[in-house]
Amino acid sequence: MSITATLFSNGILFDEIICRTLPGGYAVIGTAVMRGAVTHTVSTAVICFELTGQISQILPMMVAVILANMVAQGLRPLSPLISGSGG
């Protein structure tokens, strides 16, 4: 069981609304982020959303996948330097 689920077993109180924590949700979002960063697409978030059907996780999933894509694009080496045909 995750630390968040242990610490907030009754949920997190936010603006007088109790939001339940879903440890499996973190795993699904992590999977979507990893696949999105590797494939450089945002469609993995949509696919994971369609598979799980949990609409409450679509916003954090989209934000995380877009940020992962930005990081992956920034870390991607320039192809002419690697292939040796840089001019």
Order of alpha helices (4+ residues) and beta strands (2+ residues): alpha-beta-beta-alpha-alpha-alpha-alpha
